[in-house]
């Protein structure tokens, strides 16, 4: 039976798109080149951090809508599947290293009052200053005071999720649905508009027909889109893969600490969904991450290089240990590396290259949509309702 939608890629965007389509009674086929969780979505960092609430714009509004609603979306997914996604609204601490950062913080406190609100305009998330000494505050024993000479900013919007549990829940929902099929080890090498539908060409020569297609296979979407002359509003869709690395540490904790962030280092305390000791206490802390554009040497094998962990590129961990003395001696239990998509689409008027995620239909083939980019914010917005955010915040699957 011909599916209404064929999705290329079984990462966070592809699987959420499948869930939306199935909930409205359509048939879906998901094609994954490798296996679920073998791409950028399958890490363990799981930080869901907002942009700062000052200098507000459409991109920040879209991300805020995602972070505000994600808890309800995950709870519904967990109820449907019985899989623990490890979500917690944990907040975030950021050290203030310079006096001028206090000025920026005041602007952000006011921005949160104006923009982190509910439908009635009432503030529901905030940013506040935590002064040193940290005794008796959420920063005590977690953030090094010598790393925060002017205190720390704490926001209540940031959350965390277990990416692998989250993907498992989405995969479970799709696989158990009578209207869905998920095929792994299935590489798509071409997509063609065919009348009012699409033809999908696989690497083994097989051709599949469907009503519509959604390209959502991360950094590997760019060459696929390029082969079909993909453009939006006349602009060619371009991008690159950026490699990130992270490590998982063993450290017993009570799962009450917030995310720590400073200078590109993320410290994310996870709950029992990621790891626990024999007394069922959480004992895993995720630390990341790097962003490397030069990860693929000339004539190197991309399949090997994309997930090869570089032990010489771990400055992020040393920074994190200085930032958070509690993990100074915590041993590494797992190291992870993979490649995230980053859009590089030039503005037709200014020429400025933007990195915003792109969710829309292709100019020349409206039955083919894309969900590409997102870089570090994909997990916080992949669940958004396509009916509300069809062109700026969720895969356009209509």
C-alpha positions in Angstrom: 0.0 0.0 0.0 1.4 3.4 -1.0 2.4 5.5 2.0 1.0 9.1 2.3 4.5 10.2 3.5 7.9 8.8 3.1 10.5 10.1 5.6 14.2 10.0 4.9 16.0 9.7 8.3 14.9 8.2 11.6 16.4 10.8 13.9 14.5 13.2 16.2 12.9 15.2 13.3 12.0 12.2 11.2 10.5 10.2 14.0 8.5 13.1 15.4 7.1 13.8 11.9 6.1 10.2 11.7 4.2 10.5 15.0 2.4 13.6 13.8 1.3 11.9 10.5 0.2 8.7 12.2 -1.9 10.7 14.8 -3.9 12.2 12.0 -4.6 8.8 10.4 -2.2 8.8 7.5 0.3 6.0 6.5 4.0 6.6 6.8 7.2 4.8 5.7 10.4 5.8 7.5 13.7 5.0 5.7 17.0 5.0 7.8 20.4 4.5 6.2 21.9 2.9 9.4 19.9 2.2 12.5 17.8 4.4 14.8 20.2 6.4 17.1 23.3 5.9 15.0 23.4 9.6 13.9 23.6 12.9 15.7 20.3 12.3 17.5 21.8 9.2 19.3 24.1 10.9 21.8 23.7 11.4 25.5 24.2 15.1 26.2 20.5 16.0 26.1 20.7 19.7 27.1 17.6 21.7 26.2 18.9 25.3 26.6 17.1 28.4 25.4 18.5 31.4 23.6 18.8 34.5 25.8 15.4 36.3 26.1 16.7 39.8 25.2 16.8 41.1 21.6 13.7 38.9 20.8 13.0 37.6 17.3 11.0 34.9 15.5 13.8 32.3 15.9 13.8 32.8 19.7 10.0 32.7 19.9 9.9 29.4 18.0 12.5 27.9 20.2 10.7 29.2 23.3 7.5 27.6 22.2 9.3 24.3 21.8 11.0 24.4 25.2 7.8 25.6 26.9 5.7 22.7 25.5 8.2 19.9 25.4 7.4 18.6 28.9 3.7 17.9 28.0 4.7 16.4 24.6 7.2 14.0 26.3 4.7 13.0 29.0 2.2 12.1 26.4 4.8 10.1 24.5 5.8 8.2 27.6 2.2 7.4 28.4 1.7 6.1 24.8 4.9 3.9 24.9 5.9 3.2 28.5 9.4 4.4 27.8 11.2 6.8 30.2 12.6 9.7 28.3 14.5 11.1 31.3 13.0 14.6 31.0 13.5 17.1 33.9 13.1 20.9 34.0 16.4 21.3 35.8 17.4 24.9 35.0 20.8 26.2 34.0 23.7 27.9 35.8 26.1 30.2 33.9 29.0 31.8 35.7 29.6 35.5 35.4 33.3 36.1 34.8 33.2 39.9 34.1 31.5 42.8 35.6 30.0 43.8 32.3 28.1 40.5 32.3 25.9 41.9 35.1 24.7 44.6 32.7 23.7 41.9 30.1 22.1 39.9 32.9 19.8 42.7 33.8 18.7 43.0 30.2 18.0 39.3 30.1 16.0 39.4 33.4 13.8 42.0 31.8 13.7 40.0 28.6 12.4 37.0 30.4 9.7 39.0 32.1 8.5 40.2 28.7 9.0 37.0 26.6 9.0 33.9 28.7 5.3 34.0 29.2 2.1 32.0 28.8 -0.7 32.8 26.3 -2.1 35.5 28.7 1.3 37.3 28.9 2.1 36.1 32.4 5.7 35.2 33.1 6.2 31.5 33.7 10.0 31.2 33.5 12.7 33.5 34.8 16.4 34.4 35.0 17.9 35.5 38.3 21.3 36.4 39.7 22.9 34.1 42.3 25.6 36.0 44.3 28.6 34.5 45.8 29.2 33.0 48.3 27.0 30.1 47.0 26.2 28.5 50.4 22.5 27.7 50.6 21.9 28.2 46.9 21.4 25.8 44.0 25.0 26.5 43.0 26.5 25.3 46.2 29.0 22.4 45.7 28.2 22.4 42.0 29.7 25.6 40.5 33.2 26.6 41.5 33.1 30.0 43.1 36.5 30.9 41.6 34.9 30.4 38.2 32.2 32.9 39.0 33.7 36.1 40.5 30.5 38.1 39.8 28.1 35.3 40.7 26.0 33.2 38.3 22.9 33.5 36.2 20.2 30.9 36.7 17.3 30.3 34.4 14.3 28.1 35.1 13.5 27.3 31.4 16.4 25.0 30.6 15.6 21.3 30.7 17.3 18.0 30.0 16.3 14.7 28.3 17.9 11.4 27.7 18.3 11.4 23.9 18.5 7.6 23.6 15.4 7.1 25.7 13.6 9.8 23.8 14.4 8.1 20.4 13.5 4.7 21.8 10.1 6.0 22.8 9.5 7.5 19.3 10.7 4.4 17.6 8.5 2.3 19.8 5.5 4.4 18.9 6.2 4.2 15.2 7.0 0.5 15.1 3.9 -0.5 17.0 1.5 1.6 14.9 -0.5 -0.3 12.2 -0.1 2.6 9.8 3.7 2.7 9.9 6.8 0.9 8.6 10.3 1.7 9.6 13.1 0.2 7.5 16.7 0.3 8.6 19.9 -0.3 6.5 18.0 1.5 3.7 20.0 4.3 2.0 18.1 6.8 -0.1 20.2 8.2 -3.0 17.5 10.1 -5.0 14.1 11.6 -4.8 12.0 12.6 -7.8 8.6 14.4 -8.1 6.3 12.0 -10.0 2.9 13.6 -10.9 1.2 14.4 -7.6 3.5 12.1 -5.7 7.2 11.1 -5.3 9.5 8.3 -6.3 12.3 7.4 -3.9 15.4 5.7 -5.3 17.4 3.4 -2.9 21.1 2.5 -3.2 20.3 -1.0 -4.3 18.3 0.3 -7.2 14.8 -0.2 -5.7 12.2 2.5 -6.3 9.4 3.3 -3.9 6.4 5.5 -4.5 4.6 7.7 -2.1 2.3 10.7 -1.8 4.9 13.1 -0.2 8.4 13.0 1.0 10.2 14.6 4.0 14.0 14.8 3.9 15.2 14.7 7.5 18.5 12.8 7.5 20.8 15.4 9.2 24.0 16.5 7.6 23.6 14.0 4.8 20.5 15.8 3.6 22.6 18.5 1.8 24.0 16.4 -1.0 20.6 14.6 -1.4 18.8 18.0 -1.7 21.5 19.2 -4.0 20.9 16.4 -6.4 17.3 17.4 -6.9 18.2 21.1 -7.2 16.6 22.0 -3.9 15.9 25.6 -3.3 13.6 27.7 -1.0 12.4 31.1 -2.2 15.0 30.9 -4.9 17.9 30.3 -2.5 19.9 27.0 -2.9 19.9 25.0 0.3 23.4 24.6 1.5 25.0 23.4 4.7 27.8 21.3 6.3 28.3 18.7 8.9 29.9 19.9 12.2 31.4 17.2 14.4 30.7 17.1 18.1 32.1 15.0 20.9 30.9 14.3 24.4 31.7 12.0 27.4 29.6 10.3 30.0 31.0 10.4 33.5 30.2 8.2 36.5 29.3 10.4 39.5 26.6 9.6 42.1 24.2 12.5 42.6 20.7 13.3 43.8 19.4 14.6 40.4 18.6 18.0 41.8 21.5 20.0 40.2 21.0 22.2 37.1 22.8 22.1 33.8 26.1 24.1 33.9 27.2 25.9 30.8 30.2 28.1 30.1 32.5 28.7 27.1 31.2 25.8 25.1 31.3 23.2 27.9 28.0 21.6 28.9 27.6 19.7 32.1 24.3 17.8 32.2 23.3 15.7 35.3 21.1 12.8 34.2 18.6 10.7 36.1 18.1 7.0 36.4 17.0 6.7 32.8 20.7 7.1 31.8 22.4 5.3 34.7 21.9 4.2 38.3 23.8 2.4 41.1 22.6 -0.7 43.0 20.4 1.5 45.2 18.7 3.0 42.1 20.4 6.4 42.6 21.4 8.4 39.4 25.1 8.2 38.7 25.7 9.7 35.2 26.8 13.2 34.2 27.1 14.1 30.5 29.8 16.5 29.4 30.3 18.1 26.0 31.0 19.3 23.5 33.2 20.3 20.6 32.2 21.8 17.2 34.7 21.0 14.5 34.3 21.9 10.8 37.5 20.2 9.8 36.6 16.7 10.9 36.9 15.0 7.5 40.4 14.8 6.2 41.0 14.6 2.4 40.1 11.2 1.0 39.2 9.9 4.5 36.2 7.5 5.0 33.3 9.7 6.2 31.6 6.7 7.8 34.6 6.0 10.0 35.5 9.6 10.7 32.0 10.8 11.7 31.9 8.7 14.8 35.6 8.4 15.6 36.3 9.9 19.0 39.4 12.1 19.1 41.1 11.8 22.5 43.3 14.8 21.6 40.3 17.1 21.4 39.0 17.1 25.0 39.7 20.6 26.2 35.9 20.8 26.9 36.3 18.2 29.6 39.1 19.9 31.4 37.2 23.2 31.3 34.2 21.3 32.7 36.2 19.8 35.6 37.5 23.3 36.6 34.0 24.6 36.4 32.4 21.8 38.4 34.8 20.4 41.2 32.3 17.7 42.0 33.2 15.9 38.7 37.0 16.6 39.0 37.8 12.9 39.5 34.7 11.3 37.9 35.8 8.5 35.5 34.7 8.3 31.9 32.3 5.5 31.2 31.5 6.3 27.5 32.8 8.6 24.8 30.7 9.6 21.8 31.2 11.5 18.6 29.0 12.3 15.6 28.1 15.0 13.1 25.4 17.6 13.3 23.9 19.5 10.4 24.4 23.3 10.2 22.7 25.4 7.5 24.8 27.9 5.5 22.1 29.6 3.5 22.9 33.2 2.3 20.3 35.9 2.8 19.3 37.0 -0.8 19.3 40.7 0.3 22.2 41.0 2.7 24.3 38.0 1.7 24.7 37.1 5.4 24.9 33.4 6.0 22.3 32.1 8.4 22.4 28.9 10.4 18.7 28.7 11.4 16.9 25.4 10.9 14.8 25.1 7.8 11.4 23.5 7.7 9.5 24.0 4.4 8.7 22.7 1.0 11.0 22.9 -2.0 10.2 25.5 -4.6 10.2 23.2 -7.6 8.5 20.2 -5.9 5.9 21.1 -3.2 5.4 17.5 -2.4 9.0 17.3 -1.1 9.7 18.9 2.2 12.8 19.3 4.3 13.6 19.4 8.0 17.3 20.2 8.1 19.6 22.1 10.4 18.8 22.9 14.0 22.4 22.4 15.0 22.3 22.3 18.8 18.6 23.1 19.3 16.9 20.2 17.4 15.7 18.3 20.5 13.9 21.3 21.9 11.7 21.9 18.9 11.3 18.7 16.9 7.9 18.0 18.6 6.3 21.2 17.6 2.9 20.9 15.8 3.4 21.3 12.1 0.0 22.9 11.8 1.2 25.9 13.8 4.8 26.0 12.7 4.8 24.6 9.2 7.6 27.0 7.9 9.7 27.9 10.9 9.5 25.4 13.7 8.4 21.9 12.8 8.8 19.7 9.7 6.3 20.7 7.0 4.5 17.4 6.4 1.1 18.7 5.2 
